[in-house]
Amino acid sequence: MSRKKEAAAFAVEVKRADLLQALSRAAAAIERRMMLPVLSYASLAMGFGTLAVTGTNLDHEVRVEIEAKGEGAVCVPAHRLRDMLRALVAETVELKGDDEGIVSLRAGDTEATFGVLPAVDLPPLAIDNLVWSLVLPDGVFAYLIGGAADVMSTEETRYYLNGVCLEVREGQVIAVATDGHRLVSRTTNLAGQNSDRAPIIIPRDTVRLALPLVGTAEAQITAYGAKDAPNKLEIVANGVRIRTKLIDGKFPDWRRVVPAEGGSEIEIALPELARALQIARATASVRGRAVKFEACEGGVRLSTDNPDFGTTATRLACQGSISVPSIGMNADFLAGLARAAARIGSKNLRLQITAPDAPVRIVPDAAIAGAVSVLMPMRV
């Protein structure tokens, strides 16, 4: 169908607030500057009283359905229409095409026109061969994926670390991410019997796209592709359908890096840890951010020594004691892990230390199961 004929067949009446929300969500997958002009457009397609709003960048696709009246389908400039809808105050928006391939907008006292493209020009992110599917209850997607997202790698040479690994194993769903310096693992039990499934790696950009769209809602996750190597993922939650390509690679055996429970353990209140780290970082080098932990009476001593800025030391009260003379840790990384623990309701952070050069196992309060972090030590 030509651009003119498709535009002429398009006529939609929809609530402005609904269209704005749907277009804003779909536009999350659309970049402002694209090599292919059609990728800066969003598809508006009517069907059985529902308007489907879709945006894509070829790697991700976001589709939102809302109630509307009308018929036809076209592609409209996504960001231009979204920005205009934000400024309008009318409750209802009317969109209508003409024989010249132009769509006119009317909303209260405002009128505008848009050059459109045929809906068929927007390439879909096709899926086939369902491999497995599971439903994550309210809040679990945010707990699993959101918890691991903070430590995703940005190093392109080890591209398989540029995302979150999700696996189903022994009746549990496990999300893991690492950048080589720190690692986060989040685990939750699945209701009922669930067989083990091949791990998948959700790309970093998809994770950042999906987290605000899914929020704390229930999420259905479906993998597509080859049985032992899915290559596509669909996430349906909060009225949004997200499709994405998966990273084609093998996530390393992360369990070898996680220390077994044991060794000495110190338990520190999160507010006190944040205060002490802020003090110690005052003279830490920008490049290293190394802070030394040493045992002292009634707690631990945090110190930094920077030839350019001087030295800083502060005592931090804690439960337990460390059995090594000293150990260095990246203050910024530790502070980030502390903030992540606070987001899941922990009041304290427990650091399990076995040797000065061994990874530090970090866990929240004992009542919060399934959250484990690992921080590699630093030379100080």
C-alpha positions in Angstrom: 0.0 0.0 0.0 1.4 3.5 -0.8 2.0 6.1 1.7 -0.9 8.2 0.5 -3.5 5.4 0.5 -2.4 4.2 3.9 -2.6 7.7 5.4 -6.0 8.3 3.9 -7.3 5.2 5.6 -6.1 6.2 9.0 -8.5 7.9 11.5 -8.2 7.7 15.3 -9.8 9.3 18.3 -8.1 8.7 21.6 -7.6 10.2 25.0 -4.6 12.5 25.1 -3.3 11.1 28.4 -3.5 7.5 27.2 -1.7 8.2 23.9 1.0 10.3 25.7 1.7 7.5 28.1 1.8 4.8 25.4 4.0 6.9 23.1 6.4 7.8 25.9 6.8 4.1 26.7 7.3 3.1 23.1 9.7 6.0 22.5 12.0 4.5 25.1 13.2 2.1 22.4 13.6 4.9 19.8 16.7 7.0 19.5 16.4 10.5 18.2 19.2 10.1 15.6 18.9 6.9 13.6 20.6 5.8 10.4 17.3 4.5 9.1 14.7 7.4 9.2 11.8 5.0 9.8 13.4 4.0 13.2 12.6 7.4 14.5 8.9 6.8 13.9 6.4 4.9 16.0 3.7 2.7 14.6 0.1 3.5 15.4 -2.2 0.6 14.4 -5.9 0.2 15.1 -7.6 -3.1 15.6 -10.8 -4.1 17.4 -11.1 -1.0 19.5 -7.4 -1.1 20.4 -4.6 1.2 19.3 -1.2 -0.5 19.3 1.7 1.9 19.7 5.1 0.4 18.8 8.6 1.7 18.8 11.9 -0.2 17.9 15.6 0.3 17.2 15.9 -3.2 15.7 17.5 -4.6 18.9 14.5 -3.8 21.2 10.8 -3.3 20.5 8.3 -1.8 22.9 4.5 -2.2 22.2 1.7 -0.7 24.3 -2.0 -1.1 23.6 -4.7 1.4 24.6 -8.4 1.9 24.0 -9.3 4.1 21.0 -11.8 4.5 18.2 -10.9 4.4 14.5 -9.2 2.4 11.8 -6.0 2.1 9.8 -2.3 2.2 10.6 0.6 4.6 10.0 4.1 5.5 11.3 4.3 8.9 13.0 7.4 10.8 14.1 7.6 9.6 17.7 9.4 12.3 19.6 7.7 15.2 17.8 4.2 13.8 18.5 5.1 12.9 22.1 6.6 16.4 22.9 3.4 18.0 21.4 1.1 15.8 23.5 3.0 16.8 26.6 2.1 20.5 26.0 -1.6 19.9 25.1 -4.4 20.3 27.6 -7.3 18.8 25.6 -8.7 15.5 26.9 -9.2 14.0 23.4 -6.9 13.9 20.3 -8.1 13.2 16.8 -5.7 12.0 14.1 -6.8 11.8 10.5 -4.9 11.1 7.3 -5.5 12.6 3.8 -4.8 11.7 0.2 -1.4 13.5 0.3 0.1 11.2 2.9 -0.3 13.7 5.8 -1.9 13.1 9.2 -3.6 16.0 10.8 -3.9 16.4 14.6 -6.8 18.2 16.3 -6.9 18.7 20.0 -9.0 21.5 21.4 -7.8 24.7 19.9 -4.6 23.1 18.5 -4.1 21.8 15.0 -0.9 20.2 13.5 0.2 18.1 10.6 2.7 15.2 10.4 4.4 13.6 7.4 3.9 9.8 7.9 5.3 6.6 6.6 3.5 3.3 5.9 3.1 1.1 8.9 4.6 -1.8 7.0 7.9 0.1 6.7 8.6 -0.3 10.5 10.5 -3.6 10.7 9.1 -5.9 13.4 11.3 -7.8 15.9 10.1 -11.3 14.8 10.1 -14.2 17.2 9.5 -18.0 16.7 9.9 -21.3 18.5 8.9 -20.7 22.1 11.5 -22.3 24.4 10.3 -21.6 27.9 8.1 -19.2 29.8 7.7 -18.2 33.4 5.8 -15.7 35.5 7.6 -13.6 38.1 5.2 -12.3 40.9 4.9 -8.6 41.8 8.3 -7.0 42.6 10.4 -10.0 41.7 11.6 -8.7 38.3 12.8 -5.5 40.0 14.4 -7.5 42.8 16.3 -9.9 40.5 17.2 -7.8 37.4 17.3 -4.5 39.2 19.5 -5.9 41.9 22.1 -7.2 39.5 21.9 -4.3 37.1 24.2 -2.0 39.1 27.3 -4.1 38.3 26.8 -4.9 34.6 30.0 -4.5 32.7 30.6 -1.8 30.0 33.8 -3.5 28.6 33.1 -4.3 25.0 35.9 -6.9 24.7 34.1 -9.2 27.2 30.7 -8.5 25.6 29.1 -11.5 27.4 29.3 -9.5 30.7 27.4 -6.6 29.2 24.1 -7.6 30.7 22.3 -9.7 33.3 22.5 -13.5 33.2 19.2 -15.1 34.0 18.9 -18.8 34.7 16.4 -21.3 36.1 18.0 -24.0 38.2 16.7 -26.4 40.8 13.4 -24.6 41.2 15.0 -21.2 41.5 15.4 -18.1 39.3 18.8 -16.6 39.5 20.0 -13.2 38.2 23.7 -12.5 38.1 25.9 -9.7 36.8 29.6 -8.8 37.1 32.1 -6.4 35.8 35.1 -8.4 37.0 35.6 -6.3 40.1 32.3 -7.0 41.8 29.5 -9.5 41.4 25.8 -9.5 42.4 23.6 -12.6 42.6 19.9 -12.5 43.4 17.8 -15.6 43.8 14.1 -16.4 44.3 12.2 -19.6 44.6 9.6 -20.6 41.9 6.3 -21.9 42.9 5.6 -25.5 41.6 7.8 -27.8 39.6 10.1 -26.1 37.1 12.8 -27.8 35.1 16.2 -26.3 34.6 16.5 -24.0 31.6 19.4 -22.8 29.5 20.8 -19.5 30.9 20.2 -16.3 28.9 22.0 -13.0 28.9 19.8 -9.9 28.8 21.7 -7.0 27.2 22.5 -4.0 29.3 20.4 -1.6 27.2 17.4 -3.9 27.5 17.8 -4.0 31.3 17.9 -0.3 31.5 14.9 0.0 29.2 12.8 -2.6 30.9 13.3 -1.8 34.6 11.3 1.5 34.6 8.7 0.1 32.3 8.1 -3.1 34.4 8.5 -1.4 37.7 7.2 -3.6 40.6 4.5 -5.3 38.5 4.1 -9.0 37.8 6.1 -10.0 34.7 5.8 -12.8 32.2 9.1 -13.7 30.6 9.3 -15.9 27.5 12.4 -17.1 25.7 12.4 -17.9 22.0 14.8 -19.6 19.6 16.8 -22.8 19.7 16.1 -25.2 22.6 19.5 -24.9 24.1 20.3 -21.4 23.0 17.4 -18.9 23.0 18.1 -15.7 21.0 15.0 -13.6 21.7 13.2 -12.6 24.9 9.7 -11.2 25.5 8.7 -9.4 28.7 5.1 -8.6 29.3 4.3 -6.5 32.3 2.5 -3.4 33.4 0.6 -3.1 30.1 3.8 -3.2 28.1 5.3 -5.8 25.8 9.1 -5.7 25.4 10.9 -7.8 22.8 14.7 -7.9 22.6 17.6 -9.8 21.2 19.7 -11.7 23.6 23.5 -11.6 23.9 25.0 -14.5 21.9 27.6 -15.7 24.3 28.3 -17.9 27.3 28.3 -16.3 30.8 31.3 -17.5 32.8 31.0 -19.9 35.7 30.3 -17.2 38.3 29.8 -19.7 41.2 33.6 -20.3 41.3 34.1 -16.7 42.2 31.6 -16.6 45.1 33.4 -17.5 48.4 31.8 -20.1 50.6 30.4 -18.8 53.9 32.9 -18.7 56.6 35.9 -16.8 57.8 35.5 -13.7 59.9 32.4 -11.6 59.7 31.7 -8.0 60.5 28.2 -6.5 60.5 27.9 -2.8 60.0 24.8 -0.5 60.2 24.3 1.0 56.7 24.0 4.6 57.8 27.3 4.3 59.7 29.0 2.6 56.8 27.9 5.3 54.4 29.2 8.1 56.8 32.5 6.4 57.3 33.0 5.8 53.6 32.2 9.4 52.8 34.9 10.5 55.3 37.5 8.1 54.1 36.9 8.9 50.4 37.8 12.5 51.1 41.4 11.8 50.5 41.1 8.6 48.4 42.6 8.9 44.9 40.0 9.4 42.1 41.5 6.5 40.2 41.7 3.9 42.9 39.2 4.8 45.6 41.0 2.2 47.8 40.0 2.3 51.5 41.9 0.2 54.0 39.9 -1.8 56.6 41.9 -2.7 59.8 40.8 -4.3 63.0 40.6 -2.0 66.0 39.0 -2.1 69.5 35.2 -2.3 69.2 35.1 -2.2 65.4 37.2 -1.5 62.3 39.4 1.5 61.2 38.9 2.9 57.8 41.8 4.8 56.3 43.2 6.3 53.1 46.6 7.6 52.3 47.0 9.8 49.3 50.4 11.5 48.6 48.6 14.4 46.9 45.9 15.1 49.5 47.0 13.6 52.8 45.6 10.9 55.0 42.2 10.2 56.6 41.2 7.7 59.3 37.9 7.0 61.0 36.7 4.4 63.4 33.6 2.4 62.6 31.6 0.5 65.2 30.5 -3.0 64.1 29.5 -6.4 65.4 32.2 -9.1 65.0 35.8 -8.6 64.0 38.1 -9.3 61.0 40.8 -11.9 61.3 43.2 -10.4 58.8 45.6 -7.5 59.6 44.1 -5.3 56.9 42.2 -5.5 53.6 41.6 -2.9 50.9 38.3 -2.3 49.1 37.0 0.1 46.5 35.0 2.6 48.5 32.7 3.6 45.6 31.9 -0.1 44.9 31.2 -0.9 48.5 29.0 2.2 48.9 27.0 1.1 45.8 26.5 -2.4 47.3 25.4 -0.8 50.5 22.7 1.3 48.7 21.5 -1.8 46.9 21.1 -3.6 50.3 19.1 -0.7 51.6 16.7 -0.8 48.6 15.7 -4.4 49.6 15.0 -3.4 53.2 18.3 -4.4 54.9 19.5 -2.3 57.8 23.0 -3.7 57.9 25.7 -5.1 55.7 27.6 -8.2 56.6 31.2 -8.6 55.2 32.7 -12.1 55.3 36.5 -11.9 55.0 38.8 -14.9 54.7 42.2 -13.5 53.5 43.7 -10.1 52.5 43.8 -11.1 48.8 40.5 -13.1 48.7 37.1 -11.9 47.4 34.9 -10.5 50.1 31.4 -12.1 50.4 28.8 -9.4 51.2 25.3 -10.2 52.3 22.3 -8.2 53.8 20.5 -8.9 57.0 20.1 -12.7 57.7 16.3 -12.3 57.3 16.8 -11.4 53.6 17.7 -14.6 51.7 18.9 -14.9 48.1 21.0 -11.7 47.9 24.8 -12.2 47.7 27.5 -9.8 46.5 31.2 -10.3 45.9 33.8 -7.5 46.0 37.4 -8.1 44.9 40.0 -6.7 47.3 42.4 -3.9 46.3 46.0 -3.4 47.1 46.6 -0.5 49.6 
